[in-house]
Amino acid sequence: MSNPSGRLLELLSLLQARRDWPGDALAQRLEVSPRTVRRDVERLRDLGYPVQTTKGPAGGYRLAPGLDLPPMLFDDDQAVAVAVALQTASTGLAGIQDAALRALATIRQVLPARLRHRVDALQVTALRHSGGAEEVDAEALLHIGAAIRDHETLRFDYAARDGGESMRRGEPYRMVARGSRWYALVWDLDRRDWRTFRVDRMGLRTNGPRFVPRELSDEEVAAHFGAEREQPSWPVTGKVLMHDSARAVSRWLPPHQGSVTPVDEGSCVVELGSWSHGAMVAWLLLFETDFEVIEPEGLNEALADVGARVARASQR
């Protein structure tokens, strides 16, 4: 690339895409000499980009963090992804929506026309989930995040669902955003077990001593939150054995309505809630497969009632 300005932008894009670049590799990608790369690096430094020189057989360069946020370059897919992510910023975090909208306006202003049309065509409205979750202060997330990073014990007051309050202490491992709520996954030191805490119910205190972290995989985190999720209080609940795979049934059961537990490849146990047993029967009949009621008896009665109504309708 013979244009110096265009070459600078290309060099900046390369430095942002990879942590370390050997000088010879940069020169080859830009089709210039190593001396020209050195001059271009100096120009980036003059513009405020903190480009560091790395040691090695041939030497190299790295874009390091700076005191200020310099202008950044995005490719087309990155620009669209950032714009969409800003439109769907979590509504459970206090103050984040205004900041996200300002950032979106800033990015949109400098987008080329072809990308601006793509972003404008995808207007997303992020609604706050119903369920009574309080907004979370960003400082609380930063506090917990720092404790996770530094392996420091958390100490906090916690308000339970029943209104009871207690002082807790534990080793924090993950923060999880689920719907409009934020959770902290913590090894509870007093109960010697994993616990999830809603961040909006935590009154954070000064952190405690450091700890040696346990092994925890992403799969274990997902499994834990699958078992510990908070369910809404449905007027009625039921439990059935469905003669269909757990994968097929799960596609039609929202997480807030119930759970699916595999039995074997062709059957699963479904625990679900609904507004009435009659409505539960209607949902079960959406599946063109057999099922057996495990509990309660009220679900069996509703099933018999619906069966009688269907029989009368078919006779007419």
ROBALO-232591 format. One record per residue (C-alpha): residue number from 1; residue in one letter; x, y, z. Coordinates in steps of 0.001 Angstrom, whole numbers, plus 500000, padded with zeros to 6 digits. Last residue first. Layout:
! residues N
+-----+------+--------+--------+--------+
! pos ! code !   east !  north !     up !
+-----+------+--------+--------+--------+
! NUM !    A !      X !      Y !      Z !
...
+-----+------+--------+--------+--------+
This chain:
! residues 316
+-----+------+--------+--------+--------+
! pos ! code !   east !  north !     up !
+-----+------+--------+--------+--------+
! 316 !    R ! 428609 ! 467051 ! 517128 !
! 315 !    Q ! 430195 ! 463774 ! 518236 !
! 314 !    S ! 433715 ! 465293 ! 517883 !
! 313 !    A ! 432824 ! 468194 ! 520187 !
! 312 !    R ! 431492 ! 465848 ! 522866 !
! 311 !    A ! 434681 ! 463752 ! 522734 !
! 310 !    V ! 436863 ! 466855 ! 522938 !
! 309 !    R ! 434929 ! 468068 ! 525981 !
! 308 !    A ! 435299 ! 464666 ! 527649 !
! 307 !    G ! 439042 ! 464609 ! 527011 !
! 306 !    V ! 439406 ! 468123 ! 528421 !
! 305 !    D ! 437646 ! 467019 ! 531614 !
! 304 !    A ! 439747 ! 463866 ! 531898 !
! 303 !    L ! 442952 ! 465894 ! 531515 !
! 302 !    A ! 441761 ! 468408 ! 534121 !
! 301 !    E ! 441152 ! 465540 ! 536551 !
! 300 !    N ! 444594 ! 464082 ! 535873 !
! 299 !    L ! 446155 ! 467501 ! 536491 !
! 298 !    G ! 444284 ! 467796 ! 539773 !
! 297 !    E ! 445772 ! 464451 ! 540842 !
! 296 !    P ! 449183 ! 466100 ! 540998 !
! 295 !    E ! 451470 ! 464502 ! 539873 !
! 294 !    I ! 453068 ! 461837 ! 537665 !
! 293 !    V ! 450827 ! 462339 ! 534642 !
! 292 !    E ! 451808 ! 460117 ! 531719 !
! 291 !    F ! 452613 ! 461297 ! 528207 !
! 290 !    D ! 452019 ! 460115 ! 524659 !
! 289 !    T ! 453188 ! 462054 ! 521616 !
! 288 !    E ! 451891 ! 464632 ! 519179 !
! 287 !    F ! 453048 ! 467442 ! 521440 !
! 286 !    L ! 450694 ! 470429 ! 521557 !
! 285 !    L ! 448563 ! 468312 ! 523887 !
! 284 !    L ! 450906 ! 469094 ! 526772 !
! 283 !    W ! 450268 ! 472818 ! 526373 !
! 282 !    A ! 446488 ! 472340 ! 526469 !
! 281 !    V ! 446843 ! 470116 ! 529542 !
! 280 !    M ! 448767 ! 472879 ! 531331 !
! 279 !    A ! 446044 ! 475394 ! 530455 !
! 278 !    G ! 443499 ! 473053 ! 532051 !
! 277 !    H ! 445730 ! 472650 ! 535120 !
! 276 !    S ! 445595 ! 476397 ! 535582 !
! 275 !    W ! 447855 ! 479451 ! 535311 !
! 274 !    S ! 450896 ! 477311 ! 534533 !
! 273 !    G ! 453968 ! 475686 ! 536030 !
! 272 !    L ! 456192 ! 472949 ! 534715 !
! 271 !    E ! 458114 ! 469827 ! 535641 !
! 270 !    V ! 458841 ! 467636 ! 532614 !
! 269 !    V ! 460383 ! 464171 ! 532936 !
! 268 !    C ! 461984 ! 462835 ! 529759 !
! 267 !    S ! 461589 ! 460108 ! 527164 !
! 266 !    G ! 463080 ! 458795 ! 523913 !
! 265 !    E ! 466847 ! 458985 ! 524407 !
! 264 !    D ! 466597 ! 458123 ! 528111 !
! 263 !    V ! 465280 ! 459780 ! 531263 !
! 262 !    P ! 466184 ! 463374 ! 530363 !
! 261 !    T ! 465138 ! 466132 ! 532812 !
! 260 !    V ! 463144 ! 469098 ! 531468 !
! 259 !    S ! 462460 ! 472215 ! 533525 !
! 258 !    G ! 459714 ! 474765 ! 533992 !
! 257 !    Q ! 457982 ! 477964 ! 532937 !
! 256 !    H ! 460806 ! 480485 ! 533357 !
! 255 !    P ! 463128 ! 478409 ! 531144 !
! 254 !    P ! 460625 ! 478508 ! 528236 !
! 253 !    L ! 459379 ! 475036 ! 527220 !
! 252 !    W ! 458968 ! 474508 ! 523454 !
! 251 !    R ! 462539 ! 473694 ! 522401 !
! 250 !    S ! 463019 ! 471773 ! 525646 !
! 249 !    V ! 460541 ! 469100 ! 524488 !
! 248 !    A ! 462579 ! 468114 ! 521434 !
! 247 !    R ! 465891 ! 468024 ! 523320 !
! 246 !    A ! 464406 ! 466066 ! 526212 !
! 245 !    S ! 463379 ! 463363 ! 523782 !
! 244 !    D ! 459744 ! 462276 ! 523560 !
! 243 !    H ! 457527 ! 459988 ! 525618 !
! 242 !    M ! 456810 ! 462705 ! 528187 !
! 241 !    L ! 456624 ! 461761 ! 531873 !
! 240 !    V ! 454651 ! 464418 ! 533711 !
! 239 !    K ! 454980 ! 466791 ! 536672 !
! 238 !    G ! 452602 ! 469604 ! 537475 !
! 237 !    T ! 452418 ! 473066 ! 538986 !
! 236 !    V ! 449578 ! 475453 ! 539771 !
! 235 !    P ! 449298 ! 479184 ! 540606 !
! 234 !    W ! 452832 ! 479767 ! 539275 !
! 233 !    S ! 455406 ! 481398 ! 541566 !
! 232 !    P ! 458209 ! 482370 ! 539221 !
! 231 !    Q ! 461226 ! 480078 ! 539106 !
! 230 !    E ! 464680 ! 481096 ! 540316 !
! 229 !    R ! 467448 ! 479202 ! 538588 !
! 228 !    E ! 469538 ! 476904 ! 540739 !
! 227 !    A ! 469670 ! 473729 ! 538668 !
! 226 !    G ! 470313 ! 475388 ! 535317 !
! 225 !    F ! 472595 ! 477862 ! 537034 !
! 224 !    H ! 474724 ! 475018 ! 538309 !
! 223 !    A ! 474793 ! 473229 ! 534976 !
! 222 !    A ! 475941 ! 476388 ! 533178 !
! 221 !    V ! 478706 ! 476980 ! 535732 !
! 220 !    E ! 479804 ! 473355 ! 535542 !
! 219 !    E ! 479965 ! 473544 ! 531736 !
! 218 !    D ! 482039 ! 476735 ! 531917 !
! 217 !    S ! 484565 ! 474858 ! 534041 !
! 216 !    L ! 485466 ! 475451 ! 537698 !
! 215 !    E ! 488726 ! 474368 ! 539330 !
! 214 !    R ! 489049 ! 475918 ! 542776 !
! 213 !    P ! 490720 ! 479254 ! 543451 !
! 212 !    V ! 493330 ! 479701 ! 546224 !
! 211 !    F ! 491966 ! 482425 ! 548479 !
! 210 !    R ! 492759 ! 486054 ! 549311 !
! 209 !    P ! 491606 ! 487679 ! 552526 !
! 208 !    G ! 488345 ! 489615 ! 552976 !
! 207 !    N ! 486684 ! 492268 ! 550847 !
! 206 !    T ! 485147 ! 495345 ! 552461 !
! 205 !    R ! 481349 ! 495147 ! 552513 !
! 204 !    L ! 478808 ! 494605 ! 549739 !
! 203 !    G ! 475083 ! 494748 ! 550421 !
! 202 !    M ! 473861 ! 492045 ! 548041 !
! 201 !    R ! 470227 ! 491888 ! 546956 !
! 200 !    D ! 470766 ! 493556 ! 543556 !
! 199 !    V ! 473652 ! 491125 ! 542957 !
! 198 !    R ! 471394 ! 488092 ! 543122 !
! 197 !    F ! 473361 ! 485401 ! 544891 !
! 196 !    T ! 474174 ! 481905 ! 543646 !
! 195 !    R ! 475548 ! 479322 ! 546080 !
! 194 !    W ! 478134 ! 476561 ! 545834 !
! 193 !    D ! 478779 ! 474574 ! 549018 !
! 192 !    R ! 480682 ! 474663 ! 552301 !
! 191 !    R ! 477764 ! 476299 ! 554131 !
! 190 !    D ! 479964 ! 478789 ! 556008 !
! 189 !    L ! 482499 ! 479369 ! 553232 !
! 188 !    D ! 479891 ! 479777 ! 550502 !
! 187 !    W ! 481623 ! 479142 ! 547160 !
! 186 !    V ! 480142 ! 481976 ! 545106 !
! 185 !    L ! 478410 ! 482379 ! 541752 !
! 184 !    A ! 477339 ! 486025 ! 541527 !
! 183 !    Y ! 474093 ! 486839 ! 539729 !
! 182 !    W ! 472825 ! 489711 ! 537585 !
! 181 !    R ! 469183 ! 489966 ! 536566 !
! 180 !    S ! 467454 ! 491291 ! 533451 !
! 179 !    G ! 467501 ! 487913 ! 531692 !
! 178 !    R ! 470430 ! 486008 ! 533153 !
! 177 !    A ! 473724 ! 487860 ! 533474 !
! 176 !    V ! 476319 ! 485729 ! 535264 !
! 175 !    M ! 479235 ! 486858 ! 537418 !
! 174 !    R ! 481718 ! 484127 ! 538192 !
! 173 !    Y ! 484067 ! 482815 ! 540876 !
! 172 !    P ! 483495 ! 484563 ! 544207 !
! 171 !    E ! 484862 ! 482915 ! 547400 !
! 170 !    G ! 482434 ! 483350 ! 550268 !
! 169 !    R ! 481148 ! 485370 ! 553163 !
! 168 !    R ! 477581 ! 486034 ! 554172 !
! 167 !    M ! 475829 ! 488301 ! 556697 !
! 166 !    S ! 472134 ! 487513 ! 556889 !
! 165 !    E ! 468785 ! 489079 ! 556077 !
! 164 !    G ! 465328 ! 487483 ! 555978 !
! 163 !    G ! 462732 ! 488903 ! 553606 !
! 162 !    D ! 461502 ! 485557 ! 552301 !
! 161 !    R ! 463394 ! 486064 ! 549038 !
! 160 !    A ! 466683 ! 486504 ! 550892 !
! 159 !    A ! 468374 ! 489838 ! 551619 !
! 158 !    Y ! 472150 ! 489402 ! 551756 !
! 157 !    D ! 474785 ! 491328 ! 553691 !
! 156 !    F ! 478239 ! 491037 ! 552185 !
! 155 !    R ! 481773 ! 489734 ! 552563 !
! 154 !    L ! 483579 ! 488591 ! 549433 !
! 153 !    T ! 486860 ! 486699 ! 549670 !
! 152 !    E ! 489576 ! 487925 ! 547313 !
! 151 !    H ! 490784 ! 485938 ! 544311 !
! 150 !    D ! 492170 ! 489068 ! 542580 !
! 149 !    R ! 490082 ! 488685 ! 539402 !
! 148 !    I ! 486978 ! 487462 ! 541223 !
! 147 !    A ! 487265 ! 490248 ! 543831 !
! 146 !    A ! 487749 ! 492815 ! 541054 !
! 145 !    G ! 484625 ! 491548 ! 539289 !
! 144 !    I ! 482637 ! 491742 ! 542509 !
! 143 !    H ! 483555 ! 495407 ! 543051 !
! 142 !    L ! 483117 ! 496247 ! 539346 !
! 141 !    L ! 479658 ! 494669 ! 539404 !
! 140 !    A ! 478738 ! 496647 ! 542515 !
! 139 !    E ! 480065 ! 499848 ! 540923 !
! 138 !    A ! 477751 ! 499272 ! 537940 !
! 137 !    D ! 474789 ! 499582 ! 540303 !
! 136 !    V ! 472226 ! 496864 ! 539669 !
! 135 !    E ! 468629 ! 497681 ! 538826 !
! 134 !    E ! 466056 ! 495953 ! 541004 !
! 133 !    A ! 464468 ! 492757 ! 539773 !
! 132 !    G ! 460681 ! 492767 ! 540096 !
! 131 !    G ! 459853 ! 489965 ! 537714 !
! 130 !    S ! 459053 ! 491610 ! 534398 !
! 129 !    H ! 461955 ! 491807 ! 532010 !
! 128 !    R ! 463029 ! 495294 ! 530951 !
! 127 !    L ! 462508 ! 495823 ! 527266 !
! 126 !    A ! 465285 ! 496149 ! 524694 !
! 125 !    T ! 463957 ! 497678 ! 521473 !
! 124 !    V ! 466037 ! 496691 ! 518458 !
! 123 !    Q ! 466293 ! 498687 ! 515222 !
! 122 !    L ! 467985 ! 496530 ! 512591 !
! 121 !    A ! 467591 ! 498459 ! 509340 !
! 120 !    D ! 469509 ! 501382 ! 510835 !
! 119 !    V ! 472521 ! 499105 ! 511377 !
! 118 !    R ! 472572 ! 497872 ! 507781 !
! 117 !    H ! 472034 ! 501360 ! 506375 !
! 116 !    R ! 474863 ! 502719 ! 508533 !
! 115 !    L ! 477121 ! 499959 ! 507198 !
! 114 !    R ! 476782 ! 500967 ! 503539 !
! 113 !    A ! 476895 ! 504669 ! 504451 !
! 112 !    P ! 480256 ! 504431 ! 506207 !
! 111 !    L ! 480012 ! 504514 ! 509999 !
! 110 !    V ! 481414 ! 507658 ! 511635 !
! 109 !    Q ! 478169 ! 509031 ! 513039 !
! 108 !    R ! 476868 ! 505558 ! 513888 !
! 107 !    I ! 479781 ! 504967 ! 516272 !
! 106 !    T ! 479155 ! 508153 ! 518258 !
! 105 !    A ! 475384 ! 507626 ! 518323 !
! 104 !    L ! 475902 ! 504060 ! 519568 !
! 103 !    A ! 478252 ! 505293 ! 522312 !
! 102 !    R ! 475653 ! 507829 ! 523438 !
! 101 !    L ! 472943 ! 505145 ! 523387 !
! 100 !    A ! 475126 ! 502776 ! 525418 !
!  99 !    A ! 475870 ! 505466 ! 528026 !
!  98 !    D ! 472157 ! 506194 ! 528412 !
!  97 !    Q ! 471357 ! 502488 ! 528677 !
!  96 !    I ! 474087 ! 501694 ! 531196 !
!  95 !    G ! 472846 ! 504018 ! 533934 !
!  94 !    A ! 471739 ! 501269 ! 536310 !
!  93 !    L ! 472301 ! 497760 ! 534978 !
!  92 !    G ! 469205 ! 495585 ! 534572 !
!  91 !    T ! 468317 ! 496978 ! 531137 !
!  90 !    S ! 471221 ! 495060 ! 529630 !
!  89 !    A ! 472575 ! 496585 ! 526431 !
!  88 !    T ! 470560 ! 495439 ! 523408 !
!  87 !    Q ! 471130 ! 498533 ! 521256 !
!  86 !    L ! 474813 ! 498581 ! 522227 !
!  85 !    A ! 475189 ! 494962 ! 521125 !
!  84 !    V ! 473670 ! 495796 ! 517731 !
!  83 !    A ! 476140 ! 498642 ! 517143 !
!  82 !    V ! 479097 ! 496541 ! 518322 !
!  81 !    A ! 478163 ! 493662 ! 516010 !
!  80 !    V ! 477699 ! 496018 ! 513041 !
!  79 !    A ! 481144 ! 497559 ! 513561 !
!  78 !    Q ! 482794 ! 494169 ! 514078 !
!  77 !    D ! 481299 ! 492768 ! 510870 !
!  76 !    D ! 482490 ! 495731 ! 508792 !
!  75 !    D ! 486028 ! 495864 ! 510224 !
!  74 !    F ! 486603 ! 498025 ! 513243 !
!  73 !    L ! 489290 ! 500640 ! 513825 !
!  72 !    M ! 489834 ! 502423 ! 517100 !
!  71 !    P ! 490473 ! 506057 ! 518003 !
!  70 !    P ! 492590 ! 506361 ! 521164 !
!  69 !    L ! 491212 ! 505699 ! 524660 !
!  68 !    D ! 493399 ! 507674 ! 527034 !
!  67 !    L ! 496148 ! 506684 ! 529468 !
!  66 !    G ! 497329 ! 503887 ! 527191 !
!  65 !    P ! 497027 ! 500107 ! 526932 !
!  64 !    A ! 499700 ! 498536 ! 524705 !
!  63 !    L ! 499739 ! 497939 ! 520949 !
!  62 !    R ! 502648 ! 495538 ! 520409 !
!  61 !    Y ! 505623 ! 495622 ! 518075 !
!  60 !    G ! 508472 ! 493342 ! 516993 !
!  59 !    G ! 512115 ! 492502 ! 517221 !
!  58 !    A ! 513907 ! 490119 ! 514867 !
!  57 !    P ! 515444 ! 487711 ! 517382 !
!  56 !    G ! 513217 ! 488972 ! 520180 !
!  55 !    K ! 512307 ! 492010 ! 522207 !
!  54 !    T ! 509081 ! 493903 ! 521831 !
!  53 !    T ! 508712 ! 497571 ! 520892 !
!  52 !    Q ! 505604 ! 499192 ! 522346 !
!  51 !    V ! 502937 ! 501118 ! 520434 !
!  50 !    P ! 501018 ! 503478 ! 522729 !
!  49 !    Y ! 498857 ! 505269 ! 520113 !
!  48 !    G ! 498850 ! 509007 ! 520729 !
!  47 !    L ! 499205 ! 510393 ! 517204 !
!  46 !    D ! 502984 ! 510788 ! 517655 !
!  45 !    R ! 503105 ! 507112 ! 518600 !
!  44 !    L ! 501316 ! 506231 ! 515365 !
!  43 !    R ! 503888 ! 508281 ! 513424 !
!  42 !    E ! 506723 ! 506427 ! 515186 !
!  41 !    V ! 505170 ! 503125 ! 514156 !
!  40 !    D ! 505050 ! 504350 ! 510570 !
!  39 !    R ! 508769 ! 505151 ! 510667 !
!  38 !    R ! 509608 ! 501698 ! 512056 !
!  37 !    V ! 507427 ! 500048 ! 509404 !
!  36 !    T ! 509259 ! 502012 ! 506702 !
!  35 !    R ! 512580 ! 500684 ! 508033 !
!  34 !    P ! 511217 ! 497128 ! 507994 !
!  33 !    S ! 510609 ! 497599 ! 504224 !
!  32 !    V ! 507164 ! 497744 ! 502676 !
!  31 !    E ! 504623 ! 495206 ! 501435 !
!  30 !    L ! 502219 ! 495917 ! 504322 !
!  29 !    R ! 501892 ! 492214 ! 505202 !
!  28 !    Q ! 505612 ! 491609 ! 504605 !
!  27 !    A ! 506673 ! 494619 ! 506685 !
!  26 !    L ! 504373 ! 493526 ! 509477 !
!  25 !    A ! 505827 ! 490011 ! 509426 !
!  24 !    D ! 509396 ! 491405 ! 509465 !
!  23 !    G ! 508619 ! 493529 ! 512521 !
!  22 !    P ! 507256 ! 490562 ! 514472 !
!  21 !    W ! 503690 ! 491286 ! 515622 !
!  20 !    D ! 502398 ! 490734 ! 519146 !
!  19 !    R ! 498839 ! 491062 ! 520500 !
!  18 !    R ! 496864 ! 490559 ! 517296 !
!  17 !    A ! 493892 ! 492358 ! 515709 !
!  16 !    Q ! 494612 ! 495822 ! 517088 !
!  15 !    L ! 498158 ! 495871 ! 515694 !
!  14 !    L ! 496900 ! 494785 ! 512273 !
!  13 !    S ! 494250 ! 497515 ! 512188 !
!  12 !    L ! 496814 ! 500129 ! 513181 !
!  11 !    L ! 499122 ! 499034 ! 510366 !
!  10 !    E ! 496256 ! 499208 ! 507856 !
!   9 !    L ! 495356 ! 502680 ! 509069 !
!   8 !    L ! 498970 ! 503793 ! 508781 !
!   7 !    R ! 499200 ! 502301 ! 505272 !
!   6 !    G ! 496141 ! 504257 ! 504192 !
!   5 !    S ! 497752 ! 507457 ! 505382 !
!   4 !    P ! 501083 ! 506631 ! 503723 !
!   3 !    N ! 499471 ! 505716 ! 500338 !
!   2 !    S ! 501802 ! 503122 ! 498751 !
!   1 !    M ! 500000 ! 500000 ! 500000 !
+-----+------+--------+--------+--------+
